[in-house]
């Protein structure tokens, strides 16, 4: 499509809004402000170490680590601040929540309040920033509870604890060789590339679809000794290749940046696994439900893929805490469903098959 015929993000949102004649345009305005935050972060990331925002981790004011127990890098702090400043004033939000903040962020009294909640990971994959690997921002938009809208009361953690199926919109920005914004407003998935000449996100990937089958999987194999039997079974079968039960060869990928992993899968298929394991029994998974798993899950489902904990669909899970962690599997539908079947197979689940049983001369 010639550049002159491509839709900007603004036009795309206007066209989507026309499906709902009574819509007031608040959601469009909110998404455009989120996209502006992503543009600002993209510009800072593009300067690399020349911008004096990368490099060694720092101790932020008020604490040495964020709520996740992770030491913050300067760009983590700055990206979080950009998201807040770009969205607190617009009158579309009742509150915000972020990976980098202990508690929900209230809208300052100087600004009007709206009917949406914004949750976000301002800089996913920031541990890779110093080695010039693609990173990104992830966001999810929810409706605020009606009593918050009617009464104007301060938002609480409980207001954000909504299943992913209730998301109004979700997306991510990818800061790589080009900057892209991938978005769903509940009517499929569209990808926009930032045109540096125009300073606008331009529709470049309409109606993105995840192929149902794949020969690529992504997992951190250094955790293999902690995997549950269903995950180990799946990976072992893939590694067995043509001579194994799958009858074909697979390739393994691992970027350690979930936005980059999700984008690769959206573009050409694949399955991503960061499953629950036994490495830290106190943590049922590594990834955060509200601002990582849910938005990526909505995008995958809208693109014809699937997102799961391995045991159940992610979007049906009722959150219990703002920073709740879960295991996550997403990507090509047929592969994710296979992994789910392995988790529900009593023989695999209970380690009762010879492939996974402990071998001992003294086995009962």
Residue pairs with C-beta under 8 A, 6 or more apart in sequence:
3 195
3 202
6 202
6 203
6 204
7 15
7 202
7 203
8 198
8 200
8 201
8 202
8 203
9 31
9 32
9 35
9 181
9 183
9 192
9 200
9 201
9 202
9 203
10 28
10 32
10 200
12 190
12 192
12 203
13 27
13 28
13 31
13 32
13 185
14 28
16 28
16 185
16 187
17 23
17 25
17 27
17 28
19 187
26 91
26 92
26 114
26 115
26 116
27 92
27 116
27 141
27 168
27 169
27 185
29 90
29 92
30 87
30 90
30 92
30 93
30 114
30 116
30 118
30 141
31 141
31 169
31 171
31 183
31 185
33 86
33 87
33 90
33 92
34 83
34 86
34 87
34 118
34 120
34 139
34 171
35 173
35 181
35 201
36 86
37 82
37 83
37 86
37 87
37 137
38 137
38 173
38 179
38 181
39 179
39 194
39 199
39 201
40 82
40 86
41 79
41 82
41 122
41 123
41 137
41 173
41 175
42 173
42 175
42 179
42 194
44 51
44 53
44 75
44 78
44 79
45 75
45 129
45 135
45 175
46 175
47 53
48 54
48 132
49 55
49 130
53 74
53 75
53 78
54 73
54 74
54 75
54 129
54 130
55 73
55 74
55 130
56 73
57 71
57 72
57 73
58 72
58 73
58 74
58 77
59 71
60 66
60 72
60 77
64 71
65 71
65 72
66 72
66 76
66 99
66 100
66 101
67 99
67 100
67 101
67 102
67 323
68 99
68 288
68 323
72 100
73 123
73 126
73 127
73 129
75 123
75 126
75 129
76 100
76 122
76 123
76 126
77 100
79 122
79 123
79 137
80 98
80 99
80 100
80 101
80 122
80 123
82 122
83 96
83 98
83 118
83 120
83 122
83 137
83 139
84 96
84 98
84 105
87 93
87 96
87 118
88 96
88 105
88 107
88 108
88 111
89 111
90 111
90 114
91 111
91 112
91 113
91 114
92 114
92 115
92 116
93 107
93 113
93 114
93 116
93 117
93 118
94 107
94 113
94 114
94 115
94 116
94 117
94 144
94 148
94 149
94 155
94 159
95 104
95 105
95 106
95 107
95 117
95 118
95 144
95 148
95 154
95 155
95 159
95 160
96 104
96 105
96 107
96 117
96 118
96 119
96 120
97 104
97 105
97 117
97 118
97 119
97 120
97 157
97 160
97 290
97 291
97 322
98 105
98 119
98 120
98 121
98 122
98 291
99 120
99 121
99 122
99 288
99 291
99 323
100 122
103 157
103 322
104 155
104 156
104 157
104 159
104 160
104 322
106 154
106 155
107 113
113 152
114 144
115 143
115 144
115 149
116 141
116 142
116 143
116 144
116 168
117 141
117 142
117 143
117 144
117 155
117 159
117 160
118 139
118 140
118 141
119 139
119 140
119 142
119 160
119 290
119 291
120 137
120 138
120 139
120 140
120 291
121 137
121 138
121 139
121 288
121 291
121 292
122 137
123 129
123 135
123 136
123 137
124 135
124 136
124 137
124 138
124 172
124 257
124 258
124 259
124 292
125 133
125 134
125 135
125 136
125 255
125 256
125 257
125 258
125 259
125 260
126 135
127 256
128 134
128 135
128 255
128 256
128 257
129 135
133 255
133 256
133 257
133 260
134 174
134 175
134 176
134 177
134 255
134 257
134 259
134 260
134 263
135 175
135 257
135 259
135 260
136 172
136 173
136 174
136 175
136 257
136 259
136 260
136 263
137 172
137 173
137 175
137 259
138 171
138 172
138 258
138 259
138 291
138 292
138 295
138 296
139 170
139 171
139 172
139 291
139 295
140 164
140 167
140 169
140 170
140 290
140 291
140 294
140 295
140 298
141 167
141 168
141 169
141 170
142 160
142 162
142 166
142 167
142 168
143 166
143 168
144 155
144 159
145 159
147 153
148 155
148 159
157 321
157 322
160 290
160 319
160 322
161 290
161 318
161 319
161 320
161 321
161 322
162 319
163 315
163 316
163 317
163 318
163 319
164 289
164 293
164 294
164 295
164 297
164 298
164 314
164 315
164 316
164 317
165 315
165 316
167 294
167 295
167 298
167 315
168 185
168 186
169 183
169 184
169 185
169 186
170 183
170 184
170 294
170 295
170 296
170 298
170 299
171 181
171 182
171 183
171 184
171 295
171 299
172 181
172 182
172 259
172 262
172 263
172 295
172 296
172 299
173 179
173 180
173 181
173 182
173 259
174 180
174 181
174 182
174 259
174 260
174 263
176 260
176 263
178 193
178 194
179 193
179 194
180 191
180 192
180 193
180 194
180 204
180 205
180 263
181 191
181 192
181 194
181 201
182 189
182 190
182 191
182 192
182 205
182 208
182 263
182 266
182 299
183 189
183 190
183 191
183 192
184 190
184 298
184 299
184 302
184 303
186 302
187 302
188 207
188 208
188 302
188 303
189 207
189 208
189 209
189 266
189 299
189 302
189 303
190 203
190 205
190 206
190 207
190 208
191 203
191 204
191 205
191 206
191 208
191 266
192 201
192 202
192 203
192 204
192 205
193 201
193 202
193 204
193 205
194 200
194 201
194 202
195 201
195 202
205 267
208 266
208 267
208 303
209 303
209 304
210 265
210 266
210 269
210 300
210 303
210 304
210 305
210 331
210 332
210 333
211 268
211 269
211 332
212 304
212 332
212 333
212 334
213 269
213 332
213 334
213 335
214 269
214 270
214 271
214 331
214 332
214 335
215 248
215 249
215 250
215 251
216 250
216 251
216 252
216 253
216 268
216 269
216 270
216 271
217 234
217 235
217 238
217 250
217 251
217 252
217 253
217 270
217 271
217 272
217 273
217 335
218 252
218 253
218 254
218 255
218 261
218 264
218 265
218 270
218 271
218 272
218 273
219 231
219 235
219 252
219 254
219 272
219 273
219 274
219 275
220 254
220 256
220 274
221 235
221 252
221 254
223 277
223 279
224 232
224 235
226 277
226 278
226 279
227 235
227 275
227 277
228 275
228 276
228 277
228 278
228 343
229 348
229 349
229 350
229 351
229 353
229 356
230 310
230 339
230 342
230 343
230 345
230 348
230 349
231 273
231 275
231 277
231 310
231 339
231 342
232 356
233 342
233 348
233 353
233 355
233 356
234 273
234 338
234 339
234 342
236 244
236 355
237 244
237 245
237 246
238 244
238 246
238 250
238 252
239 250
239 252
240 246
241 248
241 249
241 250
242 248
242 249
253 261
253 264
253 270
255 261
255 264
258 272
258 274
258 287
258 292
258 296
261 270
261 272
262 272
262 296
262 299
262 300
262 330
264 270
265 271
265 272
265 300
265 305
265 330
265 331
265 332
266 299
266 300
266 303
266 305
269 331
269 332
270 331
270 332
271 329
271 330
271 331
271 332
271 335
271 336
271 339
272 328
272 329
272 330
272 331
273 328
273 329
273 339
274 285
274 286
274 287
274 327
274 328
274 329
275 285
275 310
275 327
275 328
275 329
276 284
276 285
276 309
276 310
276 326
276 327
277 327
283 325
284 325
284 326
284 327
285 309
285 325
285 326
285 327
285 328
286 325
286 327
287 293
287 325
287 326
287 327
287 328
288 323
288 324
288 325
288 326
289 314
289 317
289 319
289 324
289 325
289 326
290 319
290 322
290 323
290 324
292 328
293 307
293 314
293 326
293 328
294 314
294 315
296 307
296 328
296 330
297 307
297 313
297 314
297 315
297 328
297 330
298 307
298 315
300 306
300 307
300 330
300 331
301 307
301 315
304 333
305 330
305 331
305 332
305 333
305 336
306 313
306 330
306 331
306 332
306 333
306 336
306 337
307 313
307 314
307 315
307 328
307 329
307 330
307 336
308 314
308 328
308 329
308 330
308 336
308 339
308 340
309 317
309 326
309 327
309 328
309 329
310 327
310 329
310 339
310 340
310 343
311 340
311 343
311 344
312 340
314 326
314 328
314 330
317 326
329 336
329 339
329 340
330 336
342 348
342 349
343 349
346 352
347 353
348 356
351 357
351 358
357 363
